[in-house]
Amino acid sequence: MEVIDVQMGTIAEDRKFVANIVRAIDRIDLSPEQWQTVGIVAVPAGYSAIWSVILADLHGRLGYFPDVVHLRPAQSASAEKYEVAEIMNLREVRHASREKR
């Protein structure tokens, strides 16, 4: 397993908001074929507007929603530590929701 840390930096709250996020994702060194075949598990960004763009962009590149890590505060003394609670399969969530149409 390889971890790809995509540094977003400071994203300006201007008309280029989406374009700046997509440019950061474009810097990931994966070929179009790799985007379609490599298993990807994403850790959501803390800012929901950024995460929304990332999720939409990844869906477009992958052809499906990536699995997403659900983090929770660790049961240690430090409030700054988190642990993986689960890996959520968004494809299953989407599929189950489609049956409610």
Distance bins in CASP14 RR format, pairs under 12 A and 6 or more apart:
PFRMAT RR
TARGET T0000
AUTHOR 0000-0000-0000
RMODE 2
METHOD distances of the structure
MODEL  1
1 38 0 0 0 0 0 1 0 0 0 0 0
1 39 0 0 0 0 1 0 0 0 0 0 0
1 40 0 0 0 0 0 1 0 0 0 0 0
1 41 0 0 0 0 1 0 0 0 0 0 0
2 28 0 0 0 0 0 1 0 0 0 0 0
2 29 0 0 0 0 0 1 0 0 0 0 0
2 30 0 0 0 0 0 1 0 0 0 0 0
2 34 0 0 0 0 0 1 0 0 0 0 0
2 38 0 0 0 0 1 0 0 0 0 0 0
2 39 0 0 0 0 0 1 0 0 0 0 0
2 40 0 0 0 0 0 1 0 0 0 0 0
2 41 0 0 0 0 0 1 0 0 0 0 0
3 28 0 0 0 0 0 1 0 0 0 0 0
3 40 0 0 0 0 0 1 0 0 0 0 0
3 41 0 0 0 0 1 0 0 0 0 0 0
3 42 0 0 0 0 0 1 0 0 0 0 0
3 43 0 0 0 0 1 0 0 0 0 0 0
3 69 0 0 0 0 0 1 0 0 0 0 0
4 24 0 0 0 0 0 1 0 0 0 0 0
4 25 0 0 0 0 0 1 0 0 0 0 0
4 27 0 0 0 0 1 0 0 0 0 0 0
4 28 1 0 1 0 0 0 0 0 0 0 0
4 29 0 0 0 0 1 0 0 0 0 0 0
4 30 0 0 0 0 1 0 0 0 0 0 0
4 34 0 0 0 0 0 1 0 0 0 0 0
4 35 0 0 0 0 0 1 0 0 0 0 0
4 38 0 0 0 0 1 0 0 0 0 0 0
4 39 0 0 0 0 0 1 0 0 0 0 0
4 40 0 0 0 0 1 0 0 0 0 0 0
4 41 0 0 0 0 0 1 0 0 0 0 0
4 42 0 0 0 0 1 0 0 0 0 0 0
4 43 0 0 0 0 0 1 0 0 0 0 0
4 58 0 0 0 0 0 1 0 0 0 0 0
4 66 0 0 0 0 0 1 0 0 0 0 0
5 24 0 0 0 0 0 1 0 0 0 0 0
5 27 0 0 0 0 0 1 0 0 0 0 0
5 28 0 0 0 0 1 0 0 0 0 0 0
5 42 0 0 0 0 0 1 0 0 0 0 0
5 43 0 0 0 0 1 0 0 0 0 0 0
5 45 0 0 0 0 0 1 0 0 0 0 0
6 21 0 0 0 0 1 0 0 0 0 0 0
6 22 0 0 0 0 0 1 0 0 0 0 0
6 23 0 0 0 0 0 1 0 0 0 0 0
6 24 1 0 1 0 0 0 0 0 0 0 0
6 25 1 0 0 1 0 0 0 0 0 0 0
6 26 0 0 0 0 1 0 0 0 0 0 0
6 27 1 0 0 1 0 0 0 0 0 0 0
6 28 1 0 0 1 0 0 0 0 0 0 0
6 29 0 0 0 0 0 1 0 0 0 0 0
6 30 0 0 0 0 0 1 0 0 0 0 0
6 40 0 0 0 0 0 1 0 0 0 0 0
6 42 0 0 0 0 1 0 0 0 0 0 0
6 43 0 0 0 0 0 1 0 0 0 0 0
6 45 0 0 0 0 1 0 0 0 0 0 0
6 50 0 0 0 0 0 1 0 0 0 0 0
6 51 0 0 0 0 0 1 0 0 0 0 0
6 54 0 0 0 0 1 0 0 0 0 0 0
6 57 0 0 0 0 0 1 0 0 0 0 0
6 58 0 0 0 0 0 1 0 0 0 0 0
7 21 0 0 0 0 0 1 0 0 0 0 0
7 23 0 0 0 0 0 1 0 0 0 0 0
7 24 1 0 0 1 0 0 0 0 0 0 0
7 25 0 0 0 0 0 1 0 0 0 0 0
7 27 0 0 0 0 1 0 0 0 0 0 0
7 28 0 0 0 0 0 1 0 0 0 0 0
7 45 0 0 0 0 0 1 0 0 0 0 0
8 17 0 0 0 0 0 1 0 0 0 0 0
8 20 0 0 0 0 1 0 0 0 0 0 0
8 21 1 0 0 1 0 0 0 0 0 0 0
8 22 0 0 0 0 0 1 0 0 0 0 0
8 23 0 0 0 0 0 1 0 0 0 0 0
8 24 1 0 1 0 0 0 0 0 0 0 0
8 25 0 0 0 0 1 0 0 0 0 0 0
8 27 0 0 0 0 0 1 0 0 0 0 0
8 45 1 0 0 1 0 0 0 0 0 0 0
8 46 0 0 0 0 1 0 0 0 0 0 0
8 47 0 0 0 0 1 0 0 0 0 0 0
8 49 0 0 0 0 0 1 0 0 0 0 0
8 50 1 0 0 1 0 0 0 0 0 0 0
8 51 0 0 0 0 0 1 0 0 0 0 0
8 53 0 0 0 0 0 1 0 0 0 0 0
8 54 0 0 0 0 1 0 0 0 0 0 0
9 20 0 0 0 0 1 0 0 0 0 0 0
9 21 0 0 0 0 0 1 0 0 0 0 0
9 23 0 0 0 0 0 1 0 0 0 0 0
9 24 1 0 0 1 0 0 0 0 0 0 0
9 27 0 0 0 0 0 1 0 0 0 0 0
9 45 0 0 0 0 0 1 0 0 0 0 0
9 47 0 0 0 0 0 1 0 0 0 0 0
9 50 0 0 0 0 1 0 0 0 0 0 0
10 17 0 0 0 0 0 1 0 0 0 0 0
10 20 0 0 0 0 1 0 0 0 0 0 0
10 21 0 0 0 0 0 1 0 0 0 0 0
10 24 0 0 0 0 0 1 0 0 0 0 0
10 47 0 0 0 0 0 1 0 0 0 0 0
10 50 0 0 0 0 0 1 0 0 0 0 0
11 17 1 0 0 1 0 0 0 0 0 0 0
11 18 0 0 0 0 1 0 0 0 0 0 0
11 19 0 0 0 0 0 1 0 0 0 0 0
11 20 1 0 1 0 0 0 0 0 0 0 0
11 21 1 0 0 1 0 0 0 0 0 0 0
11 22 0 0 0 0 0 1 0 0 0 0 0
11 23 0 0 0 0 0 1 0 0 0 0 0
11 24 0 0 0 0 1 0 0 0 0 0 0
11 45 0 0 0 0 1 0 0 0 0 0 0
11 46 0 0 0 0 0 1 0 0 0 0 0
11 47 1 0 0 1 0 0 0 0 0 0 0
11 49 0 0 0 0 1 0 0 0 0 0 0
11 50 1 0 0 1 0 0 0 0 0 0 0
11 51 0 0 0 0 0 1 0 0 0 0 0
11 53 0 0 0 0 1 0 0 0 0 0 0
11 54 0 0 0 0 0 1 0 0 0 0 0
12 18 0 0 0 0 0 1 0 0 0 0 0
12 19 0 0 0 0 0 1 0 0 0 0 0
12 20 1 0 0 1 0 0 0 0 0 0 0
12 21 0 0 0 0 0 1 0 0 0 0 0
12 50 0 0 0 0 0 1 0 0 0 0 0
13 20 0 0 0 0 0 1 0 0 0 0 0
13 21 0 0 0 0 0 1 0 0 0 0 0
13 47 0 0 0 0 0 1 0 0 0 0 0
13 49 0 0 0 0 1 0 0 0 0 0 0
13 50 0 0 0 0 0 1 0 0 0 0 0
14 20 0 0 0 0 1 0 0 0 0 0 0
16 22 0 0 0 0 1 0 0 0 0 0 0
16 23 0 0 0 0 1 0 0 0 0 0 0
16 24 0 0 0 0 0 1 0 0 0 0 0
16 53 0 0 0 0 0 1 0 0 0 0 0
17 23 0 0 0 0 0 1 0 0 0 0 0
17 24 0 0 0 0 0 1 0 0 0 0 0
17 47 0 0 0 0 0 1 0 0 0 0 0
17 49 1 0 0 1 0 0 0 0 0 0 0
17 50 0 0 0 0 1 0 0 0 0 0 0
17 52 0 0 0 0 0 1 0 0 0 0 0
17 53 1 0 0 1 0 0 0 0 0 0 0
18 24 0 0 0 0 0 1 0 0 0 0 0
18 25 0 0 0 0 0 1 0 0 0 0 0
18 49 0 0 0 0 1 0 0 0 0 0 0
18 50 0 0 0 0 1 0 0 0 0 0 0
18 52 0 0 0 0 1 0 0 0 0 0 0
18 53 1 0 1 0 0 0 0 0 0 0 0
18 54 0 0 0 0 0 1 0 0 0 0 0
18 56 0 0 0 0 1 0 0 0 0 0 0
18 57 0 0 0 0 1 0 0 0 0 0 0
19 25 0 0 0 0 0 1 0 0 0 0 0
19 26 0 0 0 0 0 1 0 0 0 0 0
19 53 0 0 0 0 1 0 0 0 0 0 0
19 57 0 0 0 0 0 1 0 0 0 0 0
20 26 0 0 0 0 0 1 0 0 0 0 0
20 27 0 0 0 0 0 1 0 0 0 0 0
20 49 0 0 0 0 0 1 0 0 0 0 0
20 50 0 0 0 0 1 0 0 0 0 0 0
20 53 0 0 0 0 1 0 0 0 0 0 0
20 54 0 0 0 0 0 1 0 0 0 0 0
20 57 0 0 0 0 0 1 0 0 0 0 0
21 27 0 0 0 0 0 1 0 0 0 0 0
21 45 0 0 0 0 1 0 0 0 0 0 0
21 47 0 0 0 0 0 1 0 0 0 0 0
21 49 0 0 0 0 1 0 0 0 0 0 0
21 50 1 0 1 0 0 0 0 0 0 0 0
21 51 0 0 0 0 1 0 0 0 0 0 0
21 52 0 0 0 0 1 0 0 0 0 0 0
21 53 1 0 1 0 0 0 0 0 0 0 0
21 54 1 0 0 1 0 0 0 0 0 0 0
21 55 0 0 0 0 0 1 0 0 0 0 0
21 56 0 0 0 0 1 0 0 0 0 0 0
21 57 1 0 0 1 0 0 0 0 0 0 0
21 58 0 0 0 0 0 1 0 0 0 0 0
22 28 0 0 0 0 0 1 0 0 0 0 0
22 50 0 0 0 0 0 1 0 0 0 0 0
22 53 1 0 0 1 0 0 0 0 0 0 0
22 54 0 0 0 0 1 0 0 0 0 0 0
22 56 0 0 0 0 1 0 0 0 0 0 0
22 57 1 0 1 0 0 0 0 0 0 0 0
22 58 0 0 0 0 0 1 0 0 0 0 0
22 60 0 0 0 0 0 1 0 0 0 0 0
22 61 0 0 0 0 0 1 0 0 0 0 0
23 53 0 0 0 0 0 1 0 0 0 0 0
23 57 0 0 0 0 0 1 0 0 0 0 0
24 45 0 0 0 0 0 1 0 0 0 0 0
24 50 0 0 0 0 1 0 0 0 0 0 0
24 53 0 0 0 0 1 0 0 0 0 0 0
24 54 0 0 0 0 1 0 0 0 0 0 0
24 57 0 0 0 0 1 0 0 0 0 0 0
25 35 0 0 0 0 0 1 0 0 0 0 0
25 40 0 0 0 0 0 1 0 0 0 0 0
25 42 0 0 0 0 0 1 0 0 0 0 0
25 45 0 0 0 0 0 1 0 0 0 0 0
25 50 0 0 0 0 0 1 0 0 0 0 0
25 53 0 0 0 0 1 0 0 0 0 0 0
25 54 1 0 0 1 0 0 0 0 0 0 0
25 55 0 0 0 0 0 1 0 0 0 0 0
25 56 0 0 0 0 0 1 0 0 0 0 0
25 57 1 0 1 0 0 0 0 0 0 0 0
25 58 1 0 0 1 0 0 0 0 0 0 0
25 59 0 0 0 0 0 1 0 0 0 0 0
25 60 0 0 0 0 0 1 0 0 0 0 0
25 61 1 0 0 1 0 0 0 0 0 0 0
25 62 0 0 0 0 0 1 0 0 0 0 0
25 66 0 0 0 0 0 1 0 0 0 0 0
26 32 0 0 0 0 0 1 0 0 0 0 0
26 35 0 0 0 0 0 1 0 0 0 0 0
26 57 0 0 0 0 1 0 0 0 0 0 0
26 61 0 0 0 0 1 0 0 0 0 0 0
28 34 0 0 0 0 1 0 0 0 0 0 0
28 35 0 0 0 0 1 0 0 0 0 0 0
28 38 0 0 0 0 0 1 0 0 0 0 0
28 40 0 0 0 0 1 0 0 0 0 0 0
28 42 0 0 0 0 0 1 0 0 0 0 0
28 54 0 0 0 0 0 1 0 0 0 0 0
28 57 0 0 0 0 0 1 0 0 0 0 0
28 58 0 0 0 0 1 0 0 0 0 0 0
28 61 0 0 0 0 1 0 0 0 0 0 0
28 62 0 0 0 0 0 1 0 0 0 0 0
29 35 0 0 0 0 0 1 0 0 0 0 0
29 38 0 0 0 0 0 1 0 0 0 0 0
30 36 0 0 0 0 1 0 0 0 0 0 0
30 37 0 0 0 0 1 0 0 0 0 0 0
30 38 1 0 0 1 0 0 0 0 0 0 0
30 39 0 0 0 0 0 1 0 0 0 0 0
30 40 0 0 0 0 1 0 0 0 0 0 0
30 58 0 0 0 0 0 1 0 0 0 0 0
30 61 0 0 0 0 1 0 0 0 0 0 0
30 62 0 0 0 0 0 1 0 0 0 0 0
31 37 0 0 0 0 1 0 0 0 0 0 0
31 38 0 0 0 0 1 0 0 0 0 0 0
31 61 0 0 0 0 0 1 0 0 0 0 0
32 38 0 0 0 0 0 1 0 0 0 0 0
32 60 0 0 0 0 0 1 0 0 0 0 0
32 61 0 0 0 0 1 0 0 0 0 0 0
32 62 0 0 0 0 0 1 0 0 0 0 0
32 63 0 0 0 0 0 1 0 0 0 0 0
33 61 0 0 0 0 0 1 0 0 0 0 0
33 62 0 0 0 0 0 1 0 0 0 0 0
34 40 0 0 0 0 1 0 0 0 0 0 0
34 61 0 0 0 0 1 0 0 0 0 0 0
34 62 0 0 0 0 0 1 0 0 0 0 0
35 57 0 0 0 0 0 1 0 0 0 0 0
35 58 0 0 0 0 1 0 0 0 0 0 0
35 59 0 0 0 0 0 1 0 0 0 0 0
35 60 0 0 0 0 1 0 0 0 0 0 0
35 61 1 0 1 0 0 0 0 0 0 0 0
35 62 1 0 0 1 0 0 0 0 0 0 0
35 63 0 0 0 0 1 0 0 0 0 0 0
35 64 0 0 0 0 0 1 0 0 0 0 0
35 66 0 0 0 0 0 1 0 0 0 0 0
36 58 0 0 0 0 0 1 0 0 0 0 0
36 60 0 0 0 0 0 1 0 0 0 0 0
36 61 0 0 0 0 1 0 0 0 0 0 0
36 62 1 0 0 1 0 0 0 0 0 0 0
36 63 1 0 0 1 0 0 0 0 0 0 0
36 64 0 0 0 0 1 0 0 0 0 0 0
37 61 0 0 0 0 0 1 0 0 0 0 0
37 62 0 0 0 0 1 0 0 0 0 0 0
37 63 0 0 0 0 0 1 0 0 0 0 0
38 58 0 0 0 0 0 1 0 0 0 0 0
38 61 0 0 0 0 0 1 0 0 0 0 0
38 62 0 0 0 0 1 0 0 0 0 0 0
38 66 0 0 0 0 0 1 0 0 0 0 0
39 58 0 0 0 0 0 1 0 0 0 0 0
39 62 0 0 0 0 1 0 0 0 0 0 0
39 64 0 0 0 0 0 1 0 0 0 0 0
39 66 1 0 0 1 0 0 0 0 0 0 0
39 67 0 0 0 0 1 0 0 0 0 0 0
39 87 0 0 0 0 0 1 0 0 0 0 0
39 91 0 0 0 0 0 1 0 0 0 0 0
40 54 0 0 0 0 0 1 0 0 0 0 0
40 55 0 0 0 0 0 1 0 0 0 0 0
40 57 0 0 0 0 0 1 0 0 0 0 0
40 58 1 0 0 1 0 0 0 0 0 0 0
40 59 0 0 0 0 0 1 0 0 0 0 0
40 60 0 0 0 0 0 1 0 0 0 0 0
40 61 0 0 0 0 1 0 0 0 0 0 0
40 62 1 0 0 1 0 0 0 0 0 0 0
40 63 0 0 0 0 0 1 0 0 0 0 0
40 64 0 0 0 0 1 0 0 0 0 0 0
40 65 0 0 0 0 1 0 0 0 0 0 0
40 66 1 0 1 0 0 0 0 0 0 0 0
40 67 1 0 0 1 0 0 0 0 0 0 0
40 68 0 0 0 0 1 0 0 0 0 0 0
40 69 0 0 0 0 0 1 0 0 0 0 0
40 87 0 0 0 0 0 1 0 0 0 0 0
40 90 0 0 0 0 0 1 0 0 0 0 0
40 91 0 0 0 0 0 1 0 0 0 0 0
41 58 0 0 0 0 0 1 0 0 0 0 0
41 62 0 0 0 0 0 1 0 0 0 0 0
41 65 0 0 0 0 0 1 0 0 0 0 0
41 66 1 0 0 1 0 0 0 0 0 0 0
41 67 1 0 1 0 0 0 0 0 0 0 0
41 68 1 0 0 1 0 0 0 0 0 0 0
41 69 1 0 0 1 0 0 0 0 0 0 0
41 70 0 0 0 0 0 1 0 0 0 0 0
41 84 0 0 0 0 1 0 0 0 0 0 0
41 86 0 0 0 0 0 1 0 0 0 0 0
41 87 1 0 1 0 0 0 0 0 0 0 0
41 88 0 0 0 0 1 0 0 0 0 0 0
41 89 0 0 0 0 1 0 0 0 0 0 0
41 90 0 0 0 0 0 1 0 0 0 0 0
42 51 0 0 0 0 1 0 0 0 0 0 0
42 54 1 0 0 1 0 0 0 0 0 0 0
42 55 1 0 0 1 0 0 0 0 0 0 0
42 57 0 0 0 0 0 1 0 0 0 0 0
42 58 1 0 0 1 0 0 0 0 0 0 0
42 59 0 0 0 0 0 1 0 0 0 0 0
42 61 0 0 0 0 0 1 0 0 0 0 0
42 62 0 0 0 0 0 1 0 0 0 0 0
42 65 0 0 0 0 1 0 0 0 0 0 0
42 66 1 0 1 0 0 0 0 0 0 0 0
42 67 1 0 0 1 0 0 0 0 0 0 0
42 68 1 0 1 0 0 0 0 0 0 0 0
42 69 1 0 0 1 0 0 0 0 0 0 0
42 70 0 0 0 0 0 1 0 0 0 0 0
42 71 0 0 0 0 0 1 0 0 0 0 0
42 87 0 0 0 0 1 0 0 0 0 0 0
42 88 0 0 0 0 1 0 0 0 0 0 0
42 89 0 0 0 0 0 1 0 0 0 0 0
42 90 0 0 0 0 1 0 0 0 0 0 0
43 51 0 0 0 0 1 0 0 0 0 0 0
43 54 0 0 0 0 0 1 0 0 0 0 0
43 55 0 0 0 0 0 1 0 0 0 0 0
43 58 0 0 0 0 0 1 0 0 0 0 0
43 66 0 0 0 0 0 1 0 0 0 0 0
43 67 0 0 0 0 0 1 0 0 0 0 0
43 68 1 0 0 1 0 0 0 0 0 0 0
43 69 1 0 1 0 0 0 0 0 0 0 0
43 70 0 0 0 0 1 0 0 0 0 0 0
43 71 1 0 0 1 0 0 0 0 0 0 0
43 82 0 0 0 0 1 0 0 0 0 0 0
43 84 0 0 0 0 1 0 0 0 0 0 0
43 85 0 0 0 0 0 1 0 0 0 0 0
43 87 0 0 0 0 0 1 0 0 0 0 0
43 88 0 0 0 0 0 1 0 0 0 0 0
44 50 0 0 0 0 1 0 0 0 0 0 0
44 51 1 0 1 0 0 0 0 0 0 0 0
44 52 0 0 0 0 1 0 0 0 0 0 0
44 53 0 0 0 0 0 1 0 0 0 0 0
44 54 1 0 0 1 0 0 0 0 0 0 0
44 55 1 0 0 1 0 0 0 0 0 0 0
44 58 0 0 0 0 0 1 0 0 0 0 0
44 66 0 0 0 0 0 1 0 0 0 0 0
44 67 0 0 0 0 0 1 0 0 0 0 0
44 68 1 0 0 1 0 0 0 0 0 0 0
44 69 1 0 0 1 0 0 0 0 0 0 0
44 70 0 0 0 0 1 0 0 0 0 0 0
44 71 0 0 0 0 1 0 0 0 0 0 0
44 82 0 0 0 0 0 1 0 0 0 0 0
44 88 0 0 0 0 1 0 0 0 0 0 0
44 90 0 0 0 0 0 1 0 0 0 0 0
45 51 1 0 1 0 0 0 0 0 0 0 0
45 52 0 0 0 0 1 0 0 0 0 0 0
45 53 0 0 0 0 1 0 0 0 0 0 0
45 54 1 0 0 1 0 0 0 0 0 0 0
45 55 0 0 0 0 1 0 0 0 0 0 0
45 57 0 0 0 0 0 1 0 0 0 0 0
45 58 0 0 0 0 0 1 0 0 0 0 0
45 68 0 0 0 0 0 1 0 0 0 0 0
45 69 0 0 0 0 0 1 0 0 0 0 0
45 71 0 0 0 0 0 1 0 0 0 0 0
46 52 0 0 0 0 0 1 0 0 0 0 0
46 54 0 0 0 0 0 1 0 0 0 0 0
46 71 0 0 0 0 0 1 0 0 0 0 0
46 82 0 0 0 0 0 1 0 0 0 0 0
47 53 0 0 0 0 1 0 0 0 0 0 0
47 54 0 0 0 0 1 0 0 0 0 0 0
48 54 0 0 0 0 0 1 0 0 0 0 0
48 55 0 0 0 0 0 1 0 0 0 0 0
49 55 0 0 0 0 0 1 0 0 0 0 0
49 56 0 0 0 0 0 1 0 0 0 0 0
50 56 0 0 0 0 0 1 0 0 0 0 0
50 57 0 0 0 0 0 1 0 0 0 0 0
51 57 0 0 0 0 0 1 0 0 0 0 0
51 58 0 0 0 0 0 1 0 0 0 0 0
51 66 0 0 0 0 0 1 0 0 0 0 0
51 68 0 0 0 0 1 0 0 0 0 0 0
51 69 0 0 0 0 0 1 0 0 0 0 0
52 58 0 0 0 0 0 1 0 0 0 0 0
52 59 0 0 0 0 0 1 0 0 0 0 0
53 59 0 0 0 0 0 1 0 0 0 0 0
53 60 0 0 0 0 0 1 0 0 0 0 0
54 60 0 0 0 0 0 1 0 0 0 0 0
54 61 0 0 0 0 0 1 0 0 0 0 0
54 62 0 0 0 0 0 1 0 0 0 0 0
54 65 0 0 0 0 0 1 0 0 0 0 0
54 66 0 0 0 0 1 0 0 0 0 0 0
54 68 0 0 0 0 0 1 0 0 0 0 0
55 61 0 0 0 0 0 1 0 0 0 0 0
55 62 0 0 0 0 0 1 0 0 0 0 0
55 64 0 0 0 0 0 1 0 0 0 0 0
55 65 1 0 0 1 0 0 0 0 0 0 0
55 66 1 0 0 1 0 0 0 0 0 0 0
55 67 0 0 0 0 0 1 0 0 0 0 0
55 68 0 0 0 0 1 0 0 0 0 0 0
55 88 0 0 0 0 0 1 0 0 0 0 0
55 90 0 0 0 0 1 0 0 0 0 0 0
55 94 0 0 0 0 0 1 0 0 0 0 0
56 62 0 0 0 0 0 1 0 0 0 0 0
56 63 0 0 0 0 0 1 0 0 0 0 0
56 65 0 0 0 0 1 0 0 0 0 0 0
56 66 0 0 0 0 0 1 0 0 0 0 0
57 63 0 0 0 0 0 1 0 0 0 0 0
57 65 0 0 0 0 0 1 0 0 0 0 0
57 66 0 0 0 0 0 1 0 0 0 0 0
58 64 0 0 0 0 1 0 0 0 0 0 0
58 65 1 0 0 1 0 0 0 0 0 0 0
58 66 1 0 1 0 0 0 0 0 0 0 0
58 67 0 0 0 0 0 1 0 0 0 0 0
58 68 0 0 0 0 1 0 0 0 0 0 0
58 90 0 0 0 0 0 1 0 0 0 0 0
59 65 1 0 1 0 0 0 0 0 0 0 0
59 66 1 0 0 1 0 0 0 0 0 0 0
59 68 0 0 0 0 0 1 0 0 0 0 0
59 90 0 0 0 0 1 0 0 0 0 0 0
59 91 0 0 0 0 0 1 0 0 0 0 0
59 94 0 0 0 0 1 0 0 0 0 0 0
60 66 0 0 0 0 0 1 0 0 0 0 0
62 90 0 0 0 0 0 1 0 0 0 0 0
62 91 0 0 0 0 1 0 0 0 0 0 0
63 90 0 0 0 0 0 1 0 0 0 0 0
63 91 0 0 0 0 1 0 0 0 0 0 0
63 94 0 0 0 0 0 1 0 0 0 0 0
64 89 0 0 0 0 0 1 0 0 0 0 0
64 90 0 0 0 0 1 0 0 0 0 0 0
64 91 1 0 1 0 0 0 0 0 0 0 0
64 92 0 0 0 0 0 1 0 0 0 0 0
64 93 0 0 0 0 0 1 0 0 0 0 0
64 94 0 0 0 0 1 0 0 0 0 0 0
64 95 0 0 0 0 0 1 0 0 0 0 0
65 88 0 0 0 0 1 0 0 0 0 0 0
65 89 0 0 0 0 1 0 0 0 0 0 0
65 90 1 1 0 0 0 0 0 0 0 0 0
65 91 1 0 1 0 0 0 0 0 0 0 0
65 92 0 0 0 0 1 0 0 0 0 0 0
65 93 1 0 0 1 0 0 0 0 0 0 0
65 94 1 0 0 1 0 0 0 0 0 0 0
65 95 0 0 0 0 0 1 0 0 0 0 0
65 97 0 0 0 0 0 1 0 0 0 0 0
66 87 0 0 0 0 0 1 0 0 0 0 0
66 88 0 0 0 0 1 0 0 0 0 0 0
66 89 0 0 0 0 1 0 0 0 0 0 0
66 90 1 0 0 1 0 0 0 0 0 0 0
66 91 0 0 0 0 1 0 0 0 0 0 0
66 94 0 0 0 0 0 1 0 0 0 0 0
67 84 0 0 0 0 0 1 0 0 0 0 0
67 86 0 0 0 0 1 0 0 0 0 0 0
67 87 1 0 1 0 0 0 0 0 0 0 0
67 88 1 0 0 1 0 0 0 0 0 0 0
67 89 1 0 1 0 0 0 0 0 0 0 0
67 90 1 0 0 1 0 0 0 0 0 0 0
67 91 1 0 0 1 0 0 0 0 0 0 0
67 92 0 0 0 0 1 0 0 0 0 0 0
67 93 0 0 0 0 0 1 0 0 0 0 0
68 84 0 0 0 0 0 1 0 0 0 0 0
68 85 0 0 0 0 0 1 0 0 0 0 0
68 86 0 0 0 0 1 0 0 0 0 0 0
68 87 1 0 0 1 0 0 0 0 0 0 0
68 88 1 0 1 0 0 0 0 0 0 0 0
68 89 0 0 0 0 1 0 0 0 0 0 0
68 90 1 0 1 0 0 0 0 0 0 0 0
68 91 0 0 0 0 0 1 0 0 0 0 0
68 92 0 0 0 0 0 1 0 0 0 0 0
68 93 0 0 0 0 1 0 0 0 0 0 0
68 94 0 0 0 0 0 1 0 0 0 0 0
69 82 0 0 0 0 1 0 0 0 0 0 0
69 83 0 0 0 0 0 1 0 0 0 0 0
69 84 1 0 1 0 0 0 0 0 0 0 0
69 85 0 0 0 0 1 0 0 0 0 0 0
69 86 1 0 0 1 0 0 0 0 0 0 0
69 87 1 0 1 0 0 0 0 0 0 0 0
69 88 1 0 0 1 0 0 0 0 0 0 0
69 89 0 0 0 0 0 1 0 0 0 0 0
69 90 0 0 0 0 0 1 0 0 0 0 0
70 82 0 0 0 0 0 1 0 0 0 0 0
70 83 0 0 0 0 0 1 0 0 0 0 0
70 84 1 0 0 1 0 0 0 0 0 0 0
70 85 1 0 1 0 0 0 0 0 0 0 0
70 86 1 0 1 0 0 0 0 0 0 0 0
70 87 1 0 0 1 0 0 0 0 0 0 0
70 88 1 0 1 0 0 0 0 0 0 0 0
70 89 0 0 0 0 0 1 0 0 0 0 0
70 90 0 0 0 0 0 1 0 0 0 0 0
70 93 0 0 0 0 0 1 0 0 0 0 0
71 81 0 0 0 0 0 1 0 0 0 0 0
71 82 1 0 1 0 0 0 0 0 0 0 0
71 83 1 0 0 1 0 0 0 0 0 0 0
71 84 1 0 0 1 0 0 0 0 0 0 0
71 85 1 0 0 1 0 0 0 0 0 0 0
71 86 0 0 0 0 1 0 0 0 0 0 0
71 87 0 0 0 0 0 1 0 0 0 0 0
71 88 0 0 0 0 0 1 0 0 0 0 0
72 81 0 0 0 0 0 1 0 0 0 0 0
72 82 1 0 0 1 0 0 0 0 0 0 0
72 83 1 0 0 1 0 0 0 0 0 0 0
72 84 0 0 0 0 1 0 0 0 0 0 0
72 85 1 0 1 0 0 0 0 0 0 0 0
72 86 0 0 0 0 1 0 0 0 0 0 0
73 79 1 0 0 1 0 0 0 0 0 0 0
73 80 0 0 0 0 1 0 0 0 0 0 0
73 81 1 0 0 1 0 0 0 0 0 0 0
73 82 1 0 1 0 0 0 0 0 0 0 0
73 83 1 0 0 1 0 0 0 0 0 0 0
73 84 0 0 0 0 0 1 0 0 0 0 0
73 85 0 0 0 0 1 0 0 0 0 0 0
74 80 0 0 0 0 1 0 0 0 0 0 0
74 81 1 0 1 0 0 0 0 0 0 0 0
74 82 1 0 1 0 0 0 0 0 0 0 0
74 83 1 0 1 0 0 0 0 0 0 0 0
74 84 0 0 0 0 1 0 0 0 0 0 0
74 85 0 0 0 0 0 1 0 0 0 0 0
75 81 0 0 0 0 1 0 0 0 0 0 0
75 82 0 0 0 0 0 1 0 0 0 0 0
75 83 1 0 0 1 0 0 0 0 0 0 0
75 85 0 0 0 0 0 1 0 0 0 0 0
76 82 0 0 0 0 1 0 0 0 0 0 0
76 83 0 0 0 0 1 0 0 0 0 0 0
88 94 0 0 0 0 0 1 0 0 0 0 0
89 95 0 0 0 0 1 0 0 0 0 0 0
89 96 0 0 0 0 0 1 0 0 0 0 0
90 96 0 0 0 0 0 1 0 0 0 0 0
90 97 0 0 0 0 0 1 0 0 0 0 0
91 97 0 0 0 0 0 1 0 0 0 0 0
91 98 0 0 0 0 0 1 0 0 0 0 0
92 98 0 0 0 0 0 1 0 0 0 0 0
92 99 0 0 0 0 0 1 0 0 0 0 0
93 99 0 0 0 0 0 1 0 0 0 0 0
93 100 0 0 0 0 0 1 0 0 0 0 0
94 100 0 0 0 0 0 1 0 0 0 0 0
94 101 0 0 0 0 0 1 0 0 0 0 0
95 101 0 0 0 0 0 1 0 0 0 0 0
END
